[in-house]
Each structure stands twice: as C-alpha cells, then as structure tokens.
Amino acid sequence: MTAGERSLLRPTAASAAVTVTLAAFTPAPQFWGLPSSDRRWDAVMALKSRATSLYAAGALLPAARAFSVALRHAVLVGGPPPLPPCRAHPKADLHAGLALCQLRMGLPGEAARNAGKALDLRPGHVKARYRRALAAAAMMDWEGAAEDLGEVLRVEP
C-alpha cells in the first residue's frame, strides 16, 4: 500500500468489512545505508527469520526469495573468505534453507549446489548433508545419496 491508499478487509465468512486507509509510510533504510556492519548483520538475521517464517507458512517461492536476498546481503556484510564461525554458520543455514525450498519446488540441482555451499561453510551441518542426499537421490545419483545419508546416520543414528 502507498500513502492515502484504501483497502477493504473482509474476513472469510464474515458479513462485516473494515476499511483501512494508510496515512503515511516510512520505508526501511536501504541495507547498504545502515551505519555499521553489526547493524547490517542484524538485518541479515532478520531476513533469515522472515524466510524461515514464510517457509513455515507454506509460502515456498517468497521464502526462497527471502533466503536469496539474505544470502546476497550476507555476502556483502560478511567480508572476504574465510569467514569467522559467527558469520559462516548463519550463512550456511541460509544456504541450507534455500536448498530446502528448492527441493520442495522440484529443483534438485540447485538444491544440491546450495547444500554443498552450506557444507563448505560448515562441514558438520547435518540438515544440509541430508538435503544434499535428497537432491542427489532426486537426480538419481544413488552413490552420492548413499554417502551423504551414511554420514547423516553416523552423526545422528
């Protein structure tokens, strides 16, 4: 909505409706305009939380977009590799989350690549390894799937 725009809200199976008028709108500051890298990293974590919430609500495409935007911002604020664990682990979680969305959307190749990136950043990431195994199985790479699943079962029997 933009300032001055009106919207009619009618809940499902309700006979009454409410009209809402937006008086003003203050957009969030641009990511690169935030004053410090800590504030930028907080913005990355907020995007990660939003992406996770969208996925939990079943909104796969918006969740995948939110994970992608969070990853792009994480690249900007994270600095050159190698990343410290406090930055590498959340970035690995973002890759693993995007891989999950891609698996659900039927994109096993992309899911395998993102799960692999998560494992590059955090080799012990069990969820990323499991998602890479699922992606490998979807692409009929049975050896790769068996290897990753074996590692998952070794870590979490």
Backbone as CSV, one residue per row, in Angstrom:
resi,resn,N_x,N_y,N_z,CA_x,CA_y,CA_z,C_x,C_y,C_z
1,MET,0.834,-1.176,0.000,0.000,0.000,0.000,0.882,1.243,0.000
2,THR,0.371,2.293,-0.559,1.051,3.580,-0.541,0.232,4.552,0.297
3,ALA,0.827,5.670,0.657,0.138,6.656,1.491,-1.155,7.101,0.818
4,GLY,-2.231,7.108,1.580,-3.531,7.516,1.066,-4.338,6.393,0.449
5,GLU,-3.742,5.259,0.238,-4.442,4.127,-0.380,-5.408,3.504,0.622
6,ARG,-6.532,3.033,0.100,-7.557,2.401,0.933,-7.654,0.921,0.595
7,SER,-8.004,0.164,1.611,-8.173,-1.271,1.419,-9.394,-1.725,2.210
8,LEU,-10.172,-2.590,1.602,-11.355,-3.143,2.245,-11.006,-4.541,2.744
9,LEU,-11.104,-4.739,4.052,-10.776,-6.029,4.654,-12.064,-6.719,5.072
10,ARG,-12.271,-7.907,4.533,-13.455,-8.686,4.886,-12.992,-10.103,5.229
11,PRO,-13.016,-10.456,6.516,-12.617,-11.811,6.902,-13.532,-12.856,6.257
12,THR,-12.994,-14.030,6.031,-13.752,-15.123,5.437,-14.984,-15.428,6.282
13,ALA,-16.096,-15.595,5.617,-17.383,-15.938,6.239,-17.889,-14.861,7.200
14,ALA,-17.442,-13.621,7.015,-17.923,-12.525,7.857,-18.842,-11.634,7.038
15,SER,-19.825,-11.077,7.692,-20.746,-10.194,6.977,-20.279,-8.742,7.033
16,ALA,-19.444,-8.397,7.991,-18.963,-7.024,8.127,-17.594,-6.877,7.476
17,ALA,-17.271,-5.644,7.099,-15.978,-5.342,6.499,-15.403,-4.098,7.168
18,VAL,-14.104,-3.946,7.078,-13.410,-2.801,7.648,-12.630,-2.123,6.532
19,THR,-12.711,-0.809,6.465,-11.926,-0.047,5.506,-10.712,0.521,6.227
20,VAL,-9.539,0.310,5.656,-8.292,0.792,6.234,-7.671,1.775,5.256
21,THR,-7.269,2.938,5.761,-6.586,3.942,4.950,-5.198,4.147,5.532
22,LEU,-4.185,4.029,4.694,-2.812,4.220,5.137,-2.507,5.713,5.126
23,ALA,-2.237,6.267,6.304,-1.980,7.699,6.413,-0.575,8.047,5.937
24,ALA,0.411,7.271,6.336,1.794,7.560,5.965,2.576,6.260,5.932
25,PHE,3.710,6.314,5.276,4.546,5.130,5.161,6.001,5.568,5.205
26,THR,6.760,4.979,6.095,8.186,5.262,6.181,8.932,4.005,5.765
27,PRO,9.563,4.021,4.595,10.273,2.815,4.154,11.493,2.537,5.030
28,ALA,11.849,1.284,5.106,13.048,0.889,5.845,14.273,1.446,5.131
29,PRO,15.341,1.741,5.878,16.549,2.249,5.218,17.157,1.176,4.317
30,GLN,17.822,1.615,3.272,18.493,0.677,2.378,19.557,-0.081,3.165
31,PHE,19.754,-1.318,2.796,20.682,-2.189,3.514,22.070,-1.567,3.606
32,TRP,22.584,-1.049,2.502,23.942,-0.517,2.476,24.026,0.825,3.199
33,GLY,22.880,1.416,3.522,22.869,2.681,4.241,22.912,2.522,5.750
34,LEU,22.840,1.300,6.246,22.907,1.080,7.691,24.302,1.447,8.188
35,PRO,24.405,2.020,9.386,25.665,2.614,9.820,26.815,1.655,10.121
36,SER,26.564,0.447,10.554,27.681,-0.426,10.925,27.451,-1.835,10.407
37,SER,28.533,-2.600,10.366,28.394,-3.975,9.884,27.557,-4.810,10.846
38,ASP,27.573,-4.470,12.137,26.729,-5.201,13.092,25.254,-4.971,12.791
39,ARG,24.900,-3.746,12.466,23.502,-3.450,12.117,23.138,-4.156,10.817
40,ARG,24.077,-4.207,9.880,23.813,-4.906,8.617,23.627,-6.397,8.874
41,TRP,24.459,-6.954,9.751,24.324,-8.381,10.049,23.003,-8.651,10.762
42,ASP,22.562,-7.723,11.603,21.246,-7.857,12.235,20.146,-7.888,11.178
43,ALA,20.318,-7.091,10.118,19.336,-7.091,9.025,19.341,-8.436,8.304
44,VAL,20.514,-9.033,8.134,20.607,-10.361,7.515,19.866,-11.381,8.375
45,MET,20.059,-11.309,9.678,19.402,-12.257,10.579,17.882,-12.046,10.593
46,ALA,17.447,-10.803,10.458,16.007,-10.536,10.384,15.424,-11.121,9.103
47,LEU,16.157,-11.015,7.995,15.706,-11.619,6.737,15.663,-13.138,6.849
48,LYS,16.635,-13.707,7.530,16.648,-15.165,7.733,15.420,-15.598,8.524
49,SER,15.104,-14.849,9.559,13.927,-15.160,10.367,12.652,-15.051,9.538
50,ARG,12.577,-14.027,8.700,11.403,-13.853,7.835,11.291,-15.009,6.847
51,ALA,12.409,-15.406,6.263,12.398,-16.512,5.306,11.929,-17.798,5.980
52,THR,12.404,-18.044,7.186,12.001,-19.237,7.927,10.504,-19.209,8.226
53,SER,9.994,-18.048,8.594,8.556,-17.909,8.867,7.732,-18.134,7.606
54,LEU,8.199,-17.597,6.490,7.487,-17.789,5.225,7.452,-19.269,4.854
55,TYR,8.575,-19.955,5.036,8.609,-21.382,4.725,7.641,-22.148,5.626
56,ALA,7.639,-21.805,6.910,6.745,-22.486,7.856,5.279,-22.264,7.490
57,ALA,4.981,-21.124,6.874,3.607,-20.826,6.458,3.266,-21.471,5.120
58,GLY,4.235,-22.136,4.494,3.982,-22.816,3.230,4.182,-21.955,2.002
59,ALA,4.724,-20.767,2.173,4.968,-19.861,1.043,6.375,-20.125,0.507
60,LEU,6.496,-21.129,-0.368,7.820,-21.572,-0.819,8.560,-20.524,-1.645
61,LEU,7.905,-19.968,-2.641,8.581,-19.006,-3.511,8.989,-17.748,-2.745
62,PRO,8.100,-17.139,-1.952,8.553,-15.989,-1.162,9.664,-16.351,-0.172
63,ALA,9.613,-17.544,0.394,10.669,-17.968,1.317,11.993,-18.104,0.577
64,ALA,11.961,-18.705,-0.611,13.185,-18.850,-1.399,13.756,-17.482,-1.758
65,ARG,12.890,-16.548,-2.122,13.363,-15.190,-2.435,13.979,-14.535,-1.208
66,ALA,13.340,-14.707,-0.054,13.867,-14.108,1.175,15.216,-14.725,1.549
67,PHE,15.357,-16.043,1.407,16.657,-16.676,1.658,17.709,-16.132,0.689
68,SER,17.338,-15.943,-0.583,18.280,-15.429,-1.582,18.724,-14.011,-1.256
69,VAL,17.776,-13.161,-0.887,18.125,-11.780,-0.533,19.020,-11.774,0.702
70,ALA,18.691,-12.587,1.687,19.513,-12.663,2.895,20.929,-13.135,2.557
71,LEU,21.041,-14.084,1.637,22.369,-14.554,1.224,23.158,-13.455,0.521
72,ARG,22.500,-12.707,-0.355,23.200,-11.611,-1.039,23.694,-10.584,-0.025
73,HIS,22.864,-10.267,0.948,23.281,-9.316,1.974,24.394,-9.900,2.839
74,ALA,24.321,-11.186,3.134,25.369,-11.828,3.937,26.709,-11.778,3.216
75,VAL,26.688,-11.905,1.899,27.926,-11.811,1.120,28.501,-10.404,1.239
76,LEU,27.628,-9.393,1.170,28.095,-8.009,1.254,28.700,-7.678,2.613
77,VAL,28.061,-8.127,3.671,28.498,-7.742,5.007,29.514,-8.717,5.594
78,GLY,29.554,-9.937,5.090,30.411,-10.968,5.675,31.886,-10.732,5.485
79,GLY,32.253,-10.062,4.420,33.659,-9.840,4.143,34.250,-10.993,3.355
80,PRO,35.544,-10.879,3.043,36.185,-11.913,2.227,36.379,-13.208,3.010
81,PRO,36.378,-14.339,2.296,36.622,-15.620,2.966,38.054,-15.682,3.479
82,PRO,38.334,-16.466,4.465,37.414,-17.315,5.220,36.635,-16.484,6.237
83,LEU,35.385,-16.845,6.412,34.516,-16.143,7.349,34.719,-16.683,8.762
84,PRO,34.579,-15.817,9.769,34.614,-16.335,11.143,33.370,-17.188,11.390
85,PRO,33.436,-18.132,12.309,32.281,-19.012,12.558,30.987,-18.267,12.868
86,CYS,31.083,-17.095,13.514,29.863,-16.348,13.846,29.154,-15.844,12.598
87,ARG,29.855,-15.785,11.472,29.237,-15.382,10.207,29.040,-16.584,9.280
88,ALA,29.961,-17.543,9.338,29.878,-18.700,8.437,28.699,-19.603,8.778
89,HIS,28.424,-19.813,10.049,27.341,-20.727,10.431,25.969,-20.204,10.020
90,PRO,25.643,-18.929,10.280,24.347,-18.438,9.787,24.254,-18.432,8.264
91,LYS,25.374,-18.146,7.597,25.349,-18.169,6.132,25.113,-19.595,5.639
92,ALA,25.694,-20.570,6.312,25.439,-21.973,5.968,23.968,-22.312,6.177
93,ASP,23.379,-21.795,7.251,21.950,-22.021,7.494,21.098,-21.416,6.380
94,LEU,21.504,-20.260,5.868,20.771,-19.634,4.761,20.835,-20.504,3.510
95,HIS,22.022,-21.023,3.201,22.156,-21.917,2.042,21.306,-23.174,2.235
96,ALA,21.316,-23.723,3.446,20.531,-24.933,3.716,19.033,-24.651,3.612
97,GLY,18.601,-23.494,4.080,17.191,-23.120,3.961,16.765,-22.948,2.518
98,LEU,17.619,-22.308,1.729,17.323,-22.149,0.307,17.290,-23.512,-0.378
99,ALA,18.188,-24.411,0.007,18.188,-25.762,-0.561,16.882,-26.485,-0.250
100,LEU,16.363,-26.311,0.957,15.094,-26.940,1.320,13.958,-26.418,0.441
101,CYS,13.915,-25.107,0.251,12.884,-24.529,-0.627,13.013,-25.084,-2.041
102,GLN,14.239,-25.151,-2.540,14.458,-25.634,-3.901,14.076,-27.099,-4.039
103,LEU,14.325,-27.900,-3.015,13.884,-29.298,-3.053,12.376,-29.380,-3.169
104,ARG,11.683,-28.599,-2.357,10.217,-28.616,-2.371,9.656,-28.086,-3.682
105,MET,10.415,-27.234,-4.373,9.960,-26.682,-5.652,10.375,-27.557,-6.832
106,GLY,11.039,-28.678,-6.558,11.431,-29.590,-7.623,12.674,-29.162,-8.376
107,LEU,13.614,-28.523,-7.692,14.866,-28.070,-8.303,16.050,-28.748,-7.612
108,PRO,16.234,-30.055,-7.848,17.263,-30.776,-7.092,18.694,-30.337,-7.403
109,GLY,18.973,-29.926,-8.632,20.327,-29.487,-8.967,20.736,-28.257,-8.174
110,GLU,19.844,-27.277,-8.137,20.113,-26.057,-7.379,20.180,-26.356,-5.882
111,ALA,19.300,-27.248,-5.428,19.300,-27.623,-4.013,20.623,-28.288,-3.634
112,ALA,21.128,-29.156,-4.500,22.403,-29.824,-4.219,23.540,-28.808,-4.154
113,ARG,23.527,-27.821,-5.052,24.578,-26.801,-5.035,24.528,-25.972,-3.746
114,ASN,23.336,-25.565,-3.333,23.235,-24.762,-2.113,23.566,-25.579,-0.873
115,ALA,23.143,-26.827,-0.836,23.503,-27.682,0.297,25.017,-27.886,0.339
116,GLY,25.637,-28.031,-0.834,27.091,-28.156,-0.894,27.795,-26.906,-0.390
117,LYS,27.258,-25.731,-0.729,27.841,-24.478,-0.234,27.710,-24.395,1.285
118,ALA,26.573,-24.858,1.804,26.391,-24.872,3.259,27.430,-25.783,3.909
119,LEU,27.688,-26.924,3.281,28.674,-27.858,3.833,30.093,-27.320,3.699
120,ASP,30.361,-26.525,2.667,31.677,-25.889,2.556,31.910,-24.925,3.720
121,LEU,30.860,-24.213,4.095,30.971,-23.247,5.184,30.961,-23.918,6.555
122,ARG,30.226,-25.011,6.657,30.061,-25.705,7.942,29.947,-27.201,7.673
123,PRO,31.071,-27.909,7.625,31.067,-29.327,7.243,30.190,-30.222,8.113
124,GLY,29.922,-29.849,9.341,29.105,-30.673,10.220,27.619,-30.365,10.161
125,HIS,27.181,-29.622,9.168,25.770,-29.214,9.058,24.946,-30.419,8.599
126,VAL,24.274,-31.077,9.545,23.563,-32.326,9.266,22.377,-32.098,8.331
127,LYS,21.633,-31.020,8.550,20.475,-30.759,7.693,20.905,-30.520,6.251
128,ALA,21.997,-29.788,6.063,22.486,-29.538,4.703,22.922,-30.848,4.049
129,ARG,23.574,-31.723,4.811,24.005,-33.007,4.248,22.797,-33.860,3.867
130,TYR,21.771,-33.851,4.719,20.552,-34.611,4.424,19.865,-34.053,3.174
131,ARG,19.812,-32.744,3.058,19.177,-32.135,1.886,19.974,-32.413,0.623
132,ARG,21.292,-32.434,0.741,22.101,-32.783,-0.427,21.868,-34.238,-0.817
133,ALA,21.677,-35.104,0.168,21.373,-36.510,-0.124,20.037,-36.633,-0.837
134,LEU,19.023,-35.901,-0.376,17.719,-35.933,-1.042,17.817,-35.417,-2.475
135,ALA,18.592,-34.357,-2.657,18.764,-33.809,-4.003,19.488,-34.811,-4.900
136,ALA,20.503,-35.466,-4.365,21.230,-36.468,-5.149,20.308,-37.619,-5.529
137,ALA,19.475,-38.054,-4.602,18.529,-39.131,-4.904,17.529,-38.689,-5.967
138,ALA,17.089,-37.442,-5.899,16.146,-36.936,-6.904,16.783,-36.888,-8.285
139,MET,18.107,-36.727,-8.324,18.822,-36.712,-9.610,19.352,-38.098,-9.968
140,MET,18.946,-39.102,-9.183,19.333,-40.499,-9.376,20.834,-40.727,-9.243
141,ASP,21.471,-39.943,-8.402,22.871,-40.147,-8.043,22.869,-40.963,-6.756
142,TRP,22.684,-42.263,-6.904,22.495,-43.133,-5.753,23.737,-43.221,-4.879
143,GLU,24.922,-43.199,-5.484,26.152,-43.285,-4.696,26.321,-42.045,-3.821
144,GLY,26.106,-40.873,-4.410,26.215,-39.634,-3.638,25.188,-39.571,-2.524
145,ALA,23.961,-40.002,-2.836,22.904,-40.003,-1.825,23.252,-40.959,-0.689
146,ALA,23.747,-42.150,-1.031,24.094,-43.137,-0.004,25.242,-42.634,0.872
147,GLU,26.217,-41.985,0.254,27.351,-41.460,1.017,26.890,-40.395,2.021
148,ASP,26.077,-39.454,1.547,25.595,-38.395,2.443,24.666,-38.948,3.520
149,LEU,23.772,-39.860,3.156,22.873,-40.442,4.157,23.646,-41.261,5.185
150,GLY,24.685,-41.953,4.730,25.529,-42.694,5.668,26.174,-41.769,6.684
151,GLU,26.633,-40.609,6.219,27.234,-39.632,7.131,26.192,-39.067,8.096
152,VAL,24.989,-38.813,7.595,23.911,-38.320,8.463,23.604,-39.349,9.546
153,LEU,23.507,-40.611,9.165,23.204,-41.668,10.136,24.351,-41.888,11.119
154,ARG,25.570,-41.642,10.676,26.709,-41.770,11.577,26.653,-40.689,12.662
155,VAL,26.256,-39.480,12.266,26.206,-38.364,13.216,24.956,-38.426,14.083
156,GLU,23.818,-38.731,13.465,22.540,-38.800,14.187,21.862,-40.133,13.900
157,PRO,22.195,-41.169,14.676,21.649,-42.504,14.391,20.178,-42.609,14.581
